[in-house]
Amino acid sequence: MERRDINILEYFYLIYKARGFIFWNFVIVTVLAALVSLILPKYYKSVALLLPPQDEQRAFGFSDVLASIPVTRFQLGTRGSPTDLSMGILKCETMAITIIDKFNLVKEYGVRNRDQARAILKRSTDISLSKEGLIEIEVEDKDQDRAAALANMYCTMLDSLKQVINQRRAKDRANFIEQQIHENGTAINQAEIELKEFQFKTKAISPYQQQRVALSVTGELEVDLMKKETLLKEYHAKSFSDSHPLVRELLNQIQFSEELLHVMRFGSSRDERESMFVPLAEAPDLTLQYAKLERRVEILGMLEQLLRQHYEESRIEQVNTTSTVTFLDRARPPQQKFRPKRKIIVLVAGAGSLFFSIVTILSIEFFNKLTELNEDNRKKVEQLARFLRID
């Protein structure tokens, strides 16, 4: 037999002939889809909106540095923005298990254990960032009130967990700072003892003031000595001998002034009366050593003050129950169901039935044409039909 091409009109004609089949198939499928959509349980979606948390500024200056010391084993992350960390907490296992136990979802979902309830809760919950950068929590549930309660519970638990984490961090930081205060106190005591021993040993009670006075006294002595030496030259010019009473008295005064200058410059001997002036020859080294010891005491004292300030801040933070979450919109029970979308189900089913009917009709015609054109094809089709048990 000769092969005959099929044109597009024949396809339309085939569809026209099978219009009854197509129509009733469409009606039956759409009616069944409508009935199924009516039987399917209703789900409601409730949405809560949160303002993303901002970076926290705990203190200023050195206290702010102390606040960032990673002294706790349970840190609130080391990377990511506060928004990322909040979303991570919302999606964590602790959050899901707490909500499951709070609402007894194992029983409500009709499952056997927490893992199955957690899987259902995960599918029913969507936590994301909106286009405006807000944290959006969407929860689907068969019960309208429970959908809203679950969404709000996520927000409440986020606040609670962040408070617990912040308090735990504050406690660990306070313990760390308390240890540092104890060690710093020991260091201060040692530094004060060293400074006291240095002052007692060198008599450098206040080197700066002592040197100022010593320089002033030394200057007066040198001026007075120069005057006396000038007067002695005048006596010698007048041919006064050293045995002359005036000359002898002046020489004694000059000797006494020179001894005083020697004491001011190099200090007194052990046999002589000790002076409270710091010897000028030793002043540079003594001043430098005193400055180092005094600076160490001052630095340790400043550190003590800063540590105690931040320690008190950490103690306050341990009992801080200020909310860490800002609600923009609390979830409310939805008035309209979210799914099933019955119109879409019926439309998709109807379109699918039309497509299936047309494909079926064209496929049958195609196989019929194959059997008409070739005897071998007819046998193959019959064998295939017997295999599939198609009459």
C-alpha positions in Angstrom: 0.0 0.0 0.0 1.1 3.5 -0.7 1.9 5.9 2.1 -0.6 8.8 2.4 0.3 12.0 4.3 -2.0 13.3 6.9 -2.7 17.1 6.8 -3.7 19.4 9.6 -7.4 19.3 8.6 -7.5 15.6 9.3 -6.2 16.2 12.8 -8.9 18.8 13.5 -11.5 16.4 12.0 -10.3 13.6 14.4 -10.7 16.0 17.3 -14.1 17.0 16.1 -15.2 13.3 15.8 -14.0 12.6 19.4 -15.6 15.8 20.8 -17.9 13.8 23.0 -15.0 11.8 24.5 -13.1 15.0 25.1 -16.1 16.8 26.6 -17.0 14.1 29.0 -13.4 13.4 30.0 -13.0 17.2 30.7 -16.2 17.3 32.8 -15.4 14.1 34.8 -11.8 15.2 35.5 -12.8 18.8 36.5 -15.6 17.5 38.7 -13.3 15.0 40.4 -10.6 17.7 40.8 -13.2 20.0 42.4 -14.4 17.3 44.7 -10.8 16.4 45.7 -10.0 20.1 46.3 -13.1 20.3 48.6 -11.9 17.2 50.5 -8.3 18.5 50.9 -7.7 20.1 54.3 -7.5 23.9 54.5 -4.2 25.6 55.4 -3.9 29.1 56.7 -0.8 31.3 56.6 0.1 33.8 59.3 3.0 36.3 58.9 5.1 38.2 61.6 7.5 40.9 60.7 10.6 41.9 62.8 12.9 44.8 62.6 16.5 43.5 62.0 18.6 43.9 65.1 21.3 46.6 65.0 25.0 46.3 66.1 25.2 46.6 69.9 27.5 49.2 71.4 28.2 48.1 75.0 30.6 50.8 76.2 33.3 53.3 75.1 37.0 53.2 74.9 38.8 50.4 76.6 35.6 48.9 78.0 34.4 48.4 74.4 37.6 46.4 73.8 36.9 44.2 76.8 33.4 43.6 75.6 34.7 42.0 72.5 37.1 39.6 74.3 36.1 36.0 73.3 36.1 34.6 76.8 33.0 32.4 76.5 32.6 29.0 75.1 29.1 29.8 73.9 29.5 32.7 71.6 26.8 34.3 69.5 28.8 33.6 66.3 32.0 35.1 65.0 30.9 36.1 61.5 27.9 37.5 59.9 25.6 40.4 60.7 23.2 40.5 63.6 20.4 39.8 61.1 22.1 36.6 59.9 22.7 35.5 63.5 19.0 36.1 64.4 17.9 34.1 61.4 20.3 31.3 62.3 18.7 31.2 65.8 15.2 31.1 64.3 16.2 28.1 62.2 18.1 26.2 64.9 17.1 22.8 66.4 16.6 24.3 69.9 14.0 26.7 68.6 12.1 23.9 66.7 12.1 21.5 69.6 11.0 24.1 72.1 8.0 25.1 69.9 7.1 21.4 69.3 7.0 20.8 73.0 5.2 24.1 73.7 2.3 23.3 71.3 2.4 19.5 71.6 2.9 19.3 67.8 3.7 15.6 67.9 0.1 14.9 68.9 -1.4 17.8 66.8 0.4 16.6 63.7 -0.5 13.0 64.4 3.1 11.7 64.2 5.2 9.4 66.3 8.2 11.5 67.4 9.8 14.9 67.4 11.8 14.3 64.3 8.7 13.8 62.2 7.0 16.8 63.8 10.1 18.9 63.2 10.1 17.9 59.5 6.5 19.0 59.2 7.1 22.3 61.0 10.1 23.0 58.8 8.0 22.5 55.7 5.3 24.7 57.1 7.7 27.5 58.1 9.4 30.0 55.9 12.0 32.4 57.5 13.4 35.0 55.1 14.3 38.6 54.5 11.8 40.8 52.7 12.8 43.2 49.9 12.9 45.9 52.5 15.3 44.0 54.7 12.8 42.9 57.4 12.8 39.5 59.0 9.7 37.7 57.8 8.3 34.6 59.6 5.6 32.8 57.7 3.8 29.7 59.2 1.2 27.5 57.6 -1.2 25.4 59.7 -4.7 23.9 59.5 -5.7 25.9 62.5 -5.9 29.7 62.1 -5.2 30.6 65.7 -2.3 28.1 65.9 -0.7 29.5 62.7 -0.6 33.0 64.3 0.5 31.6 67.7 3.4 29.6 66.1 4.6 32.7 64.1 4.5 34.8 67.3 6.2 32.1 69.3 9.2 32.2 66.9 9.6 35.9 67.8 9.1 35.3 71.5 11.6 32.4 71.5 14.1 34.5 69.5 13.9 37.2 72.2 14.2 34.6 75.0 17.1 32.7 73.5 19.0 36.0 72.7 18.5 37.1 76.3 19.8 33.8 77.6 22.8 33.9 75.3 23.6 37.5 76.2 23.3 36.7 79.9 25.5 33.7 79.6 28.1 35.7 77.7 27.9 38.4 80.4 28.4 35.9 83.1 31.4 34.3 81.5 32.9 37.8 80.8 32.3 38.8 84.4 34.1 35.7 85.6 37.0 36.4 83.3 37.2 40.1 84.4 36.9 39.1 88.1 39.9 36.9 87.6 41.8 39.7 85.9 40.9 42.1 88.7 42.3 39.7 91.3 45.6 39.3 89.3 45.7 43.0 88.7 45.3 43.7 92.4 48.2 41.4 93.2 50.3 43.3 90.6 49.3 46.7 92.1 50.3 45.6 95.6 53.7 44.4 94.3 54.2 47.6 92.3 53.4 49.8 95.4 55.7 47.8 97.6 58.5 48.2 95.0 57.9 51.9 94.8 57.8 52.2 98.6 61.1 50.3 99.0 62.7 52.4 96.3 61.6 55.6 98.1 62.8 54.4 101.5 66.2 53.2 100.1 67.0 56.2 97.9 65.1 58.9 99.9 63.5 59.8 96.5 60.1 60.6 98.1 59.2 63.0 95.3 62.2 63.3 93.0 60.7 66.1 90.8 60.0 68.4 93.8 63.2 67.4 95.6 65.3 68.2 92.5 63.6 71.5 92.1 64.4 72.5 95.7 67.9 71.0 95.4 68.7 73.0 92.3 67.3 76.2 93.9 69.4 75.7 97.0 72.5 74.7 95.0 72.2 77.8 92.9 71.9 80.0 96.0 75.0 78.3 97.5 77.0 78.8 94.3 76.1 82.4 94.1 77.0 82.9 97.8 80.2 81.1 97.3 81.1 83.2 94.3 80.5 86.4 96.4 82.7 85.1 99.2 85.5 84.1 96.8 85.3 87.6 95.3 85.5 89.1 98.7 88.5 86.9 99.6 90.3 88.2 96.5 89.6 91.8 97.6 91.1 91.0 101.1 94.2 89.5 99.4 94.4 92.6 97.2 94.6 94.7 100.4 97.4 92.5 101.6 95.4 90.8 104.3 97.1 87.6 105.3 95.3 84.3 105.9 95.8 84.7 109.6 93.8 87.9 109.6 90.5 87.4 111.5 88.3 88.5 108.6 90.1 86.4 106.1 90.1 83.4 108.5 86.4 83.7 109.1 85.7 84.1 105.4 87.8 81.0 104.6 85.8 79.0 107.1 82.5 80.2 105.4 83.9 79.3 102.0 84.8 75.8 103.2 81.4 75.3 104.7 79.7 76.3 101.5 81.9 74.0 99.5 81.0 71.1 101.8 77.3 71.9 101.4 77.7 72.0 97.6 79.4 68.6 97.7 76.6 67.2 99.8 74.0 68.6 97.3 75.9 67.2 94.3 77.1 63.8 95.6 75.3 63.2 98.9 76.5 63.0 102.5 78.7 60.3 103.9 77.3 57.7 106.4 79.0 59.3 109.3 77.4 62.7 108.6 73.8 63.7 109.0 71.8 62.3 106.2 70.2 64.7 103.8 66.7 64.5 102.3 67.9 66.0 99.1 68.4 63.7 96.1 72.1 64.0 95.1 72.2 65.9 91.8 74.8 63.4 90.4 72.4 60.5 91.0 69.2 62.4 90.1 68.9 61.4 86.4 69.0 57.6 87.2 66.9 57.9 90.3 64.3 60.0 88.5 64.1 57.5 85.6 63.7 54.5 88.0 61.1 56.4 90.0 59.2 57.3 86.8 59.1 53.7 85.7 57.8 52.5 89.1 55.3 55.3 89.5 54.0 54.8 85.9 53.5 51.1 86.5 51.4 51.9 89.6 49.4 54.5 87.7 48.7 52.1 84.7 47.7 49.3 87.0 45.4 51.6 88.9 43.8 52.8 85.7 43.4 49.2 84.6 41.8 48.4 87.9 39.3 51.2 87.5 38.4 50.1 83.9 38.1 46.5 84.9 35.8 47.2 87.8 33.7 49.5 85.6 33.2 46.8 83.0 32.7 44.2 85.7 29.7 46.1 87.0 28.4 46.5 83.5 28.6 42.7 83.0 26.8 42.1 86.3 24.0 44.4 85.2 23.8 42.6 81.9 23.5 39.2 83.6 20.1 40.3 84.9 19.1 42.4 81.9 15.7 41.3 80.6 15.2 44.2 78.1 13.6 42.9 74.9 16.1 42.2 72.1 13.4 41.9 69.4 11.4 44.8 67.8 8.0 43.7 66.4 6.7 45.6 63.3 3.7 43.4 62.8 2.6 40.6 65.1 1.0 37.6 63.4 -2.8 37.5 63.6 -5.2 34.7 62.8 -5.8 34.8 59.0 -9.4 35.1 57.8 -8.9 33.4 54.4 -7.3 30.1 53.7 -3.9 30.0 51.9 -4.3 26.6 50.3 -5.6 24.5 48.6 -6.2 26.9 45.8 -9.3 25.3 44.3 -9.5 27.4 41.1 -5.9 26.5 40.2 -6.5 22.8 40.9 -9.6 22.7 38.7 -8.0 24.7 35.9 -4.9 22.6 35.9 -7.0 19.4 36.0 -9.2 20.6 33.1 -6.2 21.6 31.0 -4.6 18.3 31.7 -7.7 16.4 30.7 -7.9 18.2 27.4 -4.2 17.6 26.7 -4.5 13.9 27.6 -7.7 13.4 25.5 -6.1 15.0 22.4 -2.8 13.1 22.8 -4.8 9.9 23.2 -6.9 10.4 20.1 -3.9 11.4 17.9 -1.9 8.4 19.2 -4.7 6.0 18.4 -5.0 7.4 14.9 -1.2 7.3 14.4 -1.1 3.6 15.3 -4.1 2.9 13.0 -2.3 4.6 10.1 0.8 2.6 10.8 -1.2 -0.7 10.6 -2.9 0.4 7.4 0.4 1.3 5.6 2.4 -1.7 6.5 1.5 -5.3 7.4 4.6 -5.7 9.4 3.7 -2.6 11.5 0.2 -4.1 12.0 1.7 -7.3 13.5 4.0 -5.3 15.8 1.1 -3.2 17.0 -1.0 -6.4 17.7 1.8 -7.9 19.6 2.3 -4.8 21.6 -1.5 -4.7 22.3 -1.5 -8.3 23.5 1.5 -7.6 25.7 -0.3 -4.6 27.2 -3.6 -6.6 27.1 -5.3 -4.0 25.1 -8.3 -5.2 23.1 
